[in-house]
Amino acid sequence: TQTTTDPDLAPISSSFNAMAETLSSRIQRDAMFAADVSHELRSPLTTMTASASVLESRREQLPPAAQQATDLIVTDLARFASLLEDLLDLARDHEPLDTENLPVFDLADVVRAELSTSWRSDLVEVTGDTRIRADRRRISRVVGNLVQNADVHGGGVTGVSVRRVGDGVRLAVSDD
């Protein structure tokens, strides 16, 4: 909050500061709501996922219609779990990170894992030590978003490079 001695700007400055405080408060409330909802939904989701896993393990014993229903349930539960994790991430994004306790991992491994789901891990070019200290889950999400954007908006991924640059690691996604 910064104030001004200019009498013409004082009302504008005051109004802007009040708006910024209101917005900050709203963001905090929304993050708390997202965290609360996410935590409340985790237990029933875990139960449903376990039940779907039992059905999936016995899929071949089920009639064709039940097999299709099982496939739909498993797919939608995985999508729901992913959405729930995104909601939890949204709530966590507003919390300060404890950078001292973050794990060190190889960014190239995360990139390869993301690309392996579409059989394109051979597109990764690695140069130097690509270990970083970060929140692995968030980084995985960022990499997934970059790859998805290249696929959807760039005509498909043609290459990914992960290389040490000074004190950091640079990730570049190339597309058509």
C-alpha atoms as a printed R data frame, in Angstrom:
    type eleno elety resid chain resno       x       y       z
1   ATOM     1    CA   THR     A     1   0.000   0.000   0.000
2   ATOM     2    CA   GLN     A     2   1.525   3.248  -1.131
3   ATOM     3    CA   THR     A     3   0.002   6.638  -0.507
4   ATOM     4    CA   THR     A     4   0.544   9.873  -2.360
5   ATOM     5    CA   THR     A     5   0.696  13.466  -1.259
6   ATOM     6    CA   ASP     A     6  -0.743  14.643  -4.566
7   ATOM     7    CA   PRO     A     7  -4.348  15.681  -3.772
8   ATOM     8    CA   ASP     A     8  -5.510  14.819  -7.284
9   ATOM     9    CA   LEU     A     9  -4.112  11.289  -7.128
10  ATOM    10    CA   ALA     A    10  -5.042  10.504  -3.515
11  ATOM    11    CA   PRO     A    11  -8.608   9.269  -4.263
12  ATOM    12    CA   ILE     A    12  -7.402   7.137  -7.156
13  ATOM    13    CA   SER     A    13  -4.525   5.721  -5.112
14  ATOM    14    CA   SER     A    14  -6.810   4.966  -2.187
15  ATOM    15    CA   SER     A    15  -9.355   3.293  -4.438
16  ATOM    16    CA   PHE     A    16  -6.676   1.220  -6.170
17  ATOM    17    CA   ASN     A    17  -5.232   0.073  -2.836
18  ATOM    18    CA   ALA     A    18  -8.691  -0.919  -1.574
19  ATOM    19    CA   MET     A    19  -9.317  -2.866  -4.784
20  ATOM    20    CA   ALA     A    20  -5.945  -4.638  -4.505
21  ATOM    21    CA   GLU     A    21  -6.698  -5.653  -0.884
22  ATOM    22    CA   THR     A    22 -10.141  -6.939  -1.854
23  ATOM    23    CA   LEU     A    23  -8.670  -8.924  -4.737
24  ATOM    24    CA   SER     A    24  -5.947 -10.405  -2.539
25  ATOM    25    CA   SER     A    25  -8.524 -11.424   0.049
26  ATOM    26    CA   ARG     A    26 -10.690 -13.015  -2.650
27  ATOM    27    CA   ILE     A    27  -7.749 -14.995  -4.033
28  ATOM    28    CA   GLN     A    28  -6.948 -16.316  -0.551
29  ATOM    29    CA   ARG     A    29 -10.593 -17.299   0.059
30  ATOM    30    CA   ASP     A    30 -10.781 -19.054  -3.328
31  ATOM    31    CA   ALA     A    31  -7.564 -20.958  -2.616
32  ATOM    32    CA   MET     A    32  -8.865 -22.053   0.793
33  ATOM    33    CA   PHE     A    33 -12.148 -23.137  -0.798
34  ATOM    34    CA   ALA     A    34 -10.310 -25.127  -3.483
35  ATOM    35    CA   ALA     A    35  -8.183 -26.835  -0.820
36  ATOM    36    CA   ASP     A    36 -11.221 -27.665   1.340
37  ATOM    37    CA   VAL     A    37 -13.228 -29.068  -1.565
38  ATOM    38    CA   SER     A    38 -10.264 -31.080  -2.821
39  ATOM    39    CA   HIS     A    39  -9.620 -32.649   0.556
40  ATOM    40    CA   GLU     A    40 -13.298 -33.505   1.030
41  ATOM    41    CA   LEU     A    41 -13.459 -35.193  -2.387
42  ATOM    42    CA   ARG     A    42 -10.321 -37.293  -1.928
43  ATOM    43    CA   SER     A    43 -11.867 -39.966   0.338
44  ATOM    44    CA   PRO     A    44 -14.827 -40.831  -1.881
45  ATOM    45    CA   LEU     A    45 -12.568 -40.709  -4.940
46  ATOM    46    CA   THR     A    46 -10.169 -43.170  -3.313
47  ATOM    47    CA   THR     A    47 -13.054 -45.536  -2.543
48  ATOM    48    CA   MET     A    48 -14.431 -45.306  -6.084
49  ATOM    49    CA   THR     A    49 -10.971 -45.797  -7.614
50  ATOM    50    CA   ALA     A    50 -10.371 -48.905  -5.503
51  ATOM    51    CA   SER     A    51 -13.776 -50.299  -6.490
52  ATOM    52    CA   ALA     A    52 -13.122 -49.565 -10.157
53  ATOM    53    CA   SER     A    53  -9.760 -51.292  -9.861
54  ATOM    54    CA   VAL     A    54 -11.497 -54.447  -8.589
55  ATOM    55    CA   LEU     A    55 -13.916 -54.308 -11.528
56  ATOM    56    CA   GLU     A    56 -11.049 -53.734 -13.948
57  ATOM    57    CA   SER     A    57  -9.103 -56.706 -12.585
58  ATOM    58    CA   ARG     A    58 -12.124 -58.923 -13.327
59  ATOM    59    CA   ARG     A    59 -12.997 -57.222 -16.583
60  ATOM    60    CA   GLU     A    60 -12.710 -60.395 -18.693
61  ATOM    61    CA   GLN     A    61 -15.317 -62.129 -16.523
62  ATOM    62    CA   LEU     A    62 -17.888 -59.401 -17.171
63  ATOM    63    CA   PRO     A    63 -20.411 -59.273 -20.009
64  ATOM    64    CA   PRO     A    64 -19.492 -56.886 -22.871
65  ATOM    65    CA   ALA     A    65 -21.810 -54.095 -21.696
66  ATOM    66    CA   ALA     A    66 -20.319 -54.232 -18.193
67  ATOM    67    CA   GLN     A    67 -16.810 -54.218 -19.689
68  ATOM    68    CA   GLN     A    68 -17.632 -51.013 -21.574
69  ATOM    69    CA   ALA     A    69 -19.115 -49.474 -18.434
70  ATOM    70    CA   THR     A    70 -15.995 -50.453 -16.469
71  ATOM    71    CA   ASP     A    71 -13.763 -48.861 -19.099
72  ATOM    72    CA   LEU     A    72 -15.796 -45.637 -18.925
73  ATOM    73    CA   ILE     A    73 -15.696 -45.588 -15.130
74  ATOM    74    CA   VAL     A    74 -11.925 -46.171 -15.002
75  ATOM    75    CA   THR     A    75 -11.278 -43.487 -17.632
76  ATOM    76    CA   ASP     A    76 -13.560 -40.917 -16.002
77  ATOM    77    CA   LEU     A    77 -12.188 -41.609 -12.522
78  ATOM    78    CA   ALA     A    78  -8.648 -41.043 -13.817
79  ATOM    79    CA   ARG     A    79  -9.788 -37.766 -15.381
80  ATOM    80    CA   PHE     A    80 -11.571 -36.780 -12.167
81  ATOM    81    CA   ALA     A    81  -8.456 -37.599 -10.110
82  ATOM    82    CA   SER     A    82  -6.381 -35.435 -12.435
83  ATOM    83    CA   LEU     A    83  -8.861 -32.554 -12.110
84  ATOM    84    CA   LEU     A    84  -8.821 -32.938  -8.343
85  ATOM    85    CA   GLU     A    85  -5.015 -32.796  -8.311
86  ATOM    86    CA   ASP     A    86  -5.189 -29.670 -10.473
87  ATOM    87    CA   LEU     A    87  -7.579 -28.141  -7.941
88  ATOM    88    CA   LEU     A    88  -5.187 -28.998  -5.109
89  ATOM    89    CA   ASP     A    89  -2.331 -27.508  -7.122
90  ATOM    90    CA   LEU     A    90  -4.359 -24.346  -7.591
91  ATOM    91    CA   ALA     A    91  -4.775 -24.100  -3.827
92  ATOM    92    CA   ARG     A    92  -1.062 -24.819  -3.274
93  ATOM    93    CA   ASP     A    93   0.019 -22.297  -5.914
94  ATOM    94    CA   HIS     A    94  -0.907 -19.543  -3.473
95  ATOM    95    CA   GLU     A    95   1.198 -21.021  -0.689
96  ATOM    96    CA   PRO     A    96   4.839 -20.021  -0.457
97  ATOM    97    CA   LEU     A    97   7.246 -22.789  -1.470
98  ATOM    98    CA   ASP     A    98   9.803 -24.064   1.018
99  ATOM    99    CA   THR     A    99  12.624 -24.162  -1.504
100 ATOM   100    CA   GLU     A   100  15.098 -25.633   0.983
101 ATOM   101    CA   ASN     A   101  13.128 -28.866   1.283
102 ATOM   102    CA   LEU     A   102  12.355 -29.383  -2.394
103 ATOM   103    CA   PRO     A   103  13.839 -32.526  -3.938
104 ATOM   104    CA   VAL     A   104  16.592 -32.544  -6.539
105 ATOM   105    CA   PHE     A   105  15.719 -34.540  -9.648
106 ATOM   106    CA   ASP     A   106  16.690 -34.783 -13.295
107 ATOM   107    CA   LEU     A   107  14.424 -32.617 -15.456
108 ATOM   108    CA   ALA     A   108  15.288 -34.784 -18.469
109 ATOM   109    CA   ASP     A   109  13.706 -37.792 -16.685
110 ATOM   110    CA   VAL     A   110  10.455 -35.855 -16.204
111 ATOM   111    CA   VAL     A   111  10.447 -34.788 -19.853
112 ATOM   112    CA   ARG     A   112  11.072 -38.361 -21.041
113 ATOM   113    CA   ALA     A   113   8.278 -39.643 -18.792
114 ATOM   114    CA   GLU     A   114   5.827 -37.064 -20.158
115 ATOM   115    CA   LEU     A   115   6.724 -37.918 -23.750
116 ATOM   116    CA   SER     A   116   6.719 -41.678 -23.151
117 ATOM   117    CA   THR     A   117   2.937 -41.656 -22.798
118 ATOM   118    CA   SER     A   118   2.756 -40.801 -26.497
119 ATOM   119    CA   TRP     A   119   5.771 -42.929 -27.515
120 ATOM   120    CA   ARG     A   120   7.906 -39.877 -28.303
121 ATOM   121    CA   SER     A   121  10.625 -40.026 -25.636
122 ATOM   122    CA   ASP     A   122  13.189 -40.385 -28.462
123 ATOM   123    CA   LEU     A   123  12.603 -36.687 -29.286
124 ATOM   124    CA   VAL     A   124  14.455 -35.556 -26.133
125 ATOM   125    CA   GLU     A   125  17.954 -34.099 -26.529
126 ATOM   126    CA   VAL     A   126  19.891 -33.687 -23.254
127 ATOM   127    CA   THR     A   127  23.038 -31.625 -22.780
128 ATOM   128    CA   GLY     A   128  24.927 -31.469 -19.496
129 ATOM   129    CA   ASP     A   129  23.711 -31.958 -15.940
130 ATOM   130    CA   THR     A   130  19.953 -31.338 -16.006
131 ATOM   131    CA   ARG     A   131  19.227 -31.842 -12.321
132 ATOM   132    CA   ILE     A   132  17.097 -29.169 -10.662
133 ATOM   133    CA   ARG     A   133  15.630 -28.464  -7.218
134 ATOM   134    CA   ALA     A   134  11.898 -27.983  -7.675
135 ATOM   135    CA   ASP     A   135   8.422 -29.308  -7.000
136 ATOM   136    CA   ARG     A   136   8.485 -32.347  -9.294
137 ATOM   137    CA   ARG     A   137   4.711 -32.549  -9.640
138 ATOM   138    CA   ARG     A   138   4.380 -28.923 -10.688
139 ATOM   139    CA   ILE     A   139   7.263 -29.244 -13.125
140 ATOM   140    CA   SER     A   140   5.694 -32.377 -14.598
141 ATOM   141    CA   ARG     A   141   2.475 -30.442 -15.076
142 ATOM   142    CA   VAL     A   142   4.306 -27.578 -16.787
143 ATOM   143    CA   VAL     A   143   6.106 -29.984 -19.129
144 ATOM   144    CA   GLY     A   144   2.813 -31.714 -19.913
145 ATOM   145    CA   ASN     A   145   1.180 -28.365 -20.697
146 ATOM   146    CA   LEU     A   146   4.055 -27.344 -22.997
147 ATOM   147    CA   VAL     A   147   3.881 -30.639 -24.890
148 ATOM   148    CA   GLN     A   148   0.097 -30.490 -25.134
149 ATOM   149    CA   ASN     A   149   0.216 -26.896 -26.405
150 ATOM   150    CA   ALA     A   150   2.772 -27.890 -29.049
151 ATOM   151    CA   ASP     A   151   0.507 -30.741 -30.136
152 ATOM   152    CA   VAL     A   152  -2.733 -28.762 -30.150
153 ATOM   153    CA   HIS     A   153  -1.542 -25.358 -31.362
154 ATOM   154    CA   GLY     A   154   1.807 -26.030 -33.013
155 ATOM   155    CA   GLY     A   155   1.175 -28.996 -35.272
156 ATOM   156    CA   GLY     A   156   2.904 -31.519 -33.013
157 ATOM   157    CA   VAL     A   157   6.135 -31.819 -31.058
158 ATOM   158    CA   THR     A   158   9.214 -32.230 -33.239
159 ATOM   159    CA   GLY     A   159  11.840 -32.079 -30.514
160 ATOM   160    CA   VAL     A   160  12.541 -31.224 -26.900
161 ATOM   161    CA   SER     A   161  15.878 -30.054 -25.571
162 ATOM   162    CA   VAL     A   162  16.925 -30.000 -21.941
163 ATOM   163    CA   ARG     A   163  20.296 -28.363 -21.310
164 ATOM   164    CA   ARG     A   164  22.352 -26.801 -18.590
165 ATOM   165    CA   VAL     A   165  22.682 -23.038 -19.090
166 ATOM   166    CA   GLY     A   166  24.736 -21.314 -16.418
167 ATOM   167    CA   ASP     A   167  23.148 -21.910 -13.027
168 ATOM   168    CA   GLY     A   168  19.889 -23.144 -14.511
169 ATOM   169    CA   VAL     A   169  18.416 -25.667 -16.891
170 ATOM   170    CA   ARG     A   170  16.635 -24.615 -20.080
171 ATOM   171    CA   LEU     A   171  13.744 -26.603 -21.481
172 ATOM   172    CA   ALA     A   172  12.729 -25.920 -25.077
173 ATOM   173    CA   VAL     A   173   9.866 -27.584 -26.941
174 ATOM   174    CA   SER     A   174   9.956 -27.385 -30.737
175 ATOM   175    CA   ASP     A   175   6.882 -27.942 -32.894
176 ATOM   176    CA   ASP     A   176   5.781 -27.815 -36.502
